[in-house]
Amino acid sequence: MKILIIKLQSIGDVLLISPLFYNLKKYYGDSCILDILVNAGTEKILQTQYLNQIHTLKRNPNKLQRIYDELALLKAIKKEKYDMAIGLTGGERSAFLAFWSGAKIRVGFPPNSFWSKNLYTHKLTPKHQHNLENNLEALRILNIPILSKKVLAPMPQKTTNLNNLPPHFIHLHFFSRLFFKCLDDSFCAKIIDTITQTYHIPCVLTAAKDSRESKKLQNILKLCHSKPLYFDGTLTLPEVSLLNSKALAFVGVDTGIMHLSAANNIPTFAFFGPSVVTIWGPWDNDLDSSAYNKQNGIQQMGKHFVYQEDFDCIPCGRAGCNDTKISDCLLSRLNQQKALSYLLDFLNNIIRHH
């Protein structure tokens, strides 16, 4: 059975499809050849243990190069003669690529457009449940048993970039490519100083190779009284994963690195703003069902903890308040004292047991 899985989204979304790999391999056995198609730049988040080949969709700003890349991708997909294609991105591109593959079995979330809504042979309906569970609907519709719901982090790779890490530390990642998910810089600095002063344990910050993230990181560092270690866009995703796997705990916002931390089984404390926790909360690999069942407020799934205010407007699912790209619930209206109190309770339990 030759299978192509398509997920054309960001790193967190790609990470949350990984439970399919083990289950498909277990069901179809040694005859299962599993390939995946993801956006270029997200492939480094994948654990490749169960994967045969990774196709990437490149989005080159040069139009001629982009056309060349996309034609090469179409040729590569057609050449593989897939038996099954699973489209886990709701959109016309994924539906078309599944159809183009020539697979007789095509599973996915159908788009609304007239020409593409019937390209899948097995149509999935999005449900209000955790994103991981929505991905597993592809197995349920085919009556494939779900034996594991573990999210798979990338395999550790040897690197010299992390040689000087302290033996015990807290990993913090305060950045998202969607800046309306971020906290105020001064509060980030307060979190770092509070952890350092309370536990005398170093904080290690990571940021992506991005000018906006770098600017925010440098401002946070200026506002800190303590001197945290930091990696300003100098680590690859596998290196960030390795760093995270050595941490006592993770503190951050609703972002792909939060999902990576949860996949590494590192106790994760996440600040949520407009996002829906029941869909996007950090998944605990030791549990088989989500424990996020409230509209908002404080929620927990196993070892992972979500702090979100309980305002009536949360979660709005929008790009900040009224789509302004500014989330008051993470900035001016965030109850910092309450948030810090919950964070310290979370860390007390971890450090006491360490």
N, C-alpha and C positions, 0 to 999 in steps of 0.2 A: 504494500500500500504506500503510494508516494503522495505526500500531503504538503500543501503550501498553506501557511498561515500568514494573513495580511493584517498588519497593524501600523497605520500611518499616522502616528501621533507622537507625543513627547515621551521622555524616558520613563516617567512614572506609569503612564498608560501601558507602555511596552513591557515593563517589569511585571505588571499584574496579569499578563497573559501566560506567564511561565508555568503555572500549574497545569496547563494543557499538555505540556511536553511529556511529563512523566506518565500521565494517564493515557495518552495516545500510544506511547511506546509500550506500556504495559499491556494494553488491549490488543494491539496488532503484532506485538512481539518483534522478532529480529527482522521481519519483512518490512517493518515501518521505516520509511525514509522521510525525515521531517525537515522541510526547508521553511524559511521565514522571509518575509519582505517587510522592511521597516524604513522609516525615513533615515537618510544618511546622517550620522552623528548620534543616533540612538542605539546603534548596534553594540556599542561597548558595554551597555547595561545588561546584555544577555549572557546567561550561563550557557555555554556551548556544548555541554556534556551530551545532550540528547539531539543536538542539531547537526544536520549534514551540511547545509549551505545557507548562507545569509545573503539575500538580495537587498540592495539599498536603492531607494528612490532619491536621486540627487536633484536638488533644485538650484541649478547654476544660474546666476543672474544674467549670464551671456545666453541670449535666446538660441543662437545656433548650437552652442554646446549643450544646452538643455534639451533641444530636440534630438540631438545625437545620443545623449545619455538615455532618454526615454525610449527611443527606438531600440537601443542596445538592450535595455531592460525587457522590453516586449519580446524581443528575439530570444533572450535567455529563458524567460518564463515559458514560452511556447515550446522550446527545445526539450524541456524536462518531462513533458507528457504526464502531468499530474493526474492522479485518480480522484483526489479530493482537494478542494480549496475552501478555506475558512476565512471569511472576511469579517474582522472584528472592529472595523472602523465604519460607522454609519455614513456612507457617502457614495457618490456615483463612481469615483475613481476606484475604490476597493471593489465595488460590484462589477465594474467593467473588467478589472484585472482578474478577478475570479473567473468570470466568463471567458476571457481571453485565454486563460490557462488551458482550456479544453477539458477540464475535469468534469466527469459525469456527475459527481456529487459536489454541490456548491452550497455552503452554509453561510448565512450572514444576516445582518440587519439591513433590510431593503430600503433604498432611498425612495423618495416620494415621486420622483419624476416619472413620466409615462414610459419613456424608453428604457429605464433601468430598473423599475420596480419588480420585474419578473426575471431578473438575471440569476437569482438564486433558486436552487431546487428545494432548499429547506430554509424557510424564512423565520428569523428570530424576532421576537418582540421585546424591546427593552423593558425591564421591570424596575420598580423602585427598590433596589437592593444594592448591596456592595458591588462595585465595578468588577471585582474578581468573580463574584457569582454570576454576573451578566456574561462574562467571558465563558464561563463553564456551561452556559445554556447551549453552546455549540455541541457539547458532548451529550447533554441531556436529550436533545432533539434526535440524536442518532442512537439513543439507548446505550451509550458507552458508560460503563460504571466509573464513578469518581472515587478513586482510592486515596487521593491526596489533594489537599488544597494549599500545599506549601508553596510560597513564593520563593523563587530561586535567585539568589544573588550571584553576580559574576564570580568565577573562580579566582582565588588569590593569585597574583602574579608577583614574581620577585622584582623588587625595585630598591634602588638606593636612596630614593627621595624621602623615605620615611625612617631612615636609620636613626634619627635623633629624636624620635617620639619619646615622651616620658612614659614610664611604666604604667602609670594610672592617669587618666584624664577624662574630661567630658568633651564630647564632640558637639560643636554648634554650627549650624548652617542656617543663616537668617535670610536667604535669598531665594527668589523665584523669578523666572523670566517674566512672570505676570506680577508687576510691582504692587498691585493692589492687594496682594496676599502678604505683604511684608509689614513688619513692625516698625515703629518709630526708632530712629538711630539711637536716641538717648536712652530709650528703654532697653534696647539690645545691650548697650554699654552697662546699664544698671544690672542686667541679668548676669553678665560676665563678672562684674565686680562682686556681686552678691555671692555667686558660686565660689569665686576665688577666696573671698574673705571668710566665708562660712566653713568651707571644707578644706581649705589649703591644698586644693587639687587644681592643677592647671587646666585651663580651657584651651581647646584647639579649634580654630575657626577655618572653614573652607569656603571658597567662592569659585564660581565658574570663570572661565576665560572670557570675560565680558566687561566692557568699559563701565557700564552702569553699576554692575555688581562691585567692581573694583572701587569705584568712587564711594559707594555706600560703605563698603568694608573699611576703607581708609578713614572715613568720617567717624565710624563706630570706634575705631582704634584711638582716634584723637580724643574722644569723649571718655575713654576708659581711664580709670586710675590705676588699674592693674595692667600687666603686660602679657596678654595672651599670645600663644603661638598662632601663626596663621599661614595659610597657603592661598595666595591671591592668584587663582587661575593657573597654578603651576602643576596641578595633578590631573591625571587621566581619570575617567570614571572608575576603572578597576582599582586605581590607587586610592581614590576616595573611599571605595568599598572596603579595601584592606585597612585603611586608617580607621574607618568606622567600626570595623569588626573587632578592633583592639580597645575600643572605648568602654568605659563603665556605663555610659548612658549617652543619649542623643537629645539635644534640645534644638528645635527649629520651627519652621513654618510649613504650611501645606505645600509641599514640593516633591519632586522626584526623589531627592536625597532622603526625605522622610520615609518614603516607601522602601528605599534601599536599606535604611537602618532597620526597619521592621523585618525585612527579608533576612538580614544578618542576625536576627533574634536579639538585637540590642534594645534594652528598654528605651522607649521613644516618647518624648513629651512634645506635642505639636500644638502650635497656636493656629486656630482656624478663624477665618473671617466670614466671607460670603459663601464659601463652599459648603456642600451638603456632606456632613460627617458620615451619615449612613451609607453614602456611596463611596466616599474618598478617605475615610479614616484609616490609620495605619493598621494593617492586618497582622494578627498574631498567629504565627505558624504553628503554635501548639494547640490551637482551637480549630474546630470544624465549622463553626457558624459565627456570624458577626454578633457582637454584643452592643453595637451602636443602634439604639432603638428610640432615641429622643430627637425632637426637632432641633434642639440646640442645647447650650449649657455644657456642664462638665460631663464627659463621658469617658469610659474606659473599656478596652478590650484586652483582657489578660494583663500582660506586662506594659501595655501601651496606654498613654493618657492623652486626652484631647482637651485643651482649654478653649472654650468659645463662650462669648457672652450670651445671655438668654433674652436678648431683645426680640420683640415681636417680628421685626423685619429680617431676622436671621433664621435660616439662610436665604438670601435673595438670589444666589446663583448668578449675580451680575458682575460686571467688571468694575467693582467699587460701587459706592452709593450712587444710585441713578446713573450708572455707567460713567462716572466721572474719573475712574481709575484711582480713586481715593476711598479707602474703606475706613470710615470713622470708628467702626467696631474694633479695629486693630490699632487705631491711633488715638484721637482725642477722647473717645468714649470707652477705651479699654480701661478696666479697673486694675491698675498696675499692682496695687498692694495685694489685692485678692489673688491675682495671677501669680505673683511671687510666692505667696503663702502656699498655693497648691503645688508650685514647682518645688519648693523646699520639702514639702511632705513627700513628694514623689522621689526626690533625690535622697532624703533621709533613709527611706526603706532600702534603697539600693546600696548606699554607702555603709549602712549598718550591717548588711549581710555580706559585705565584701570581705 
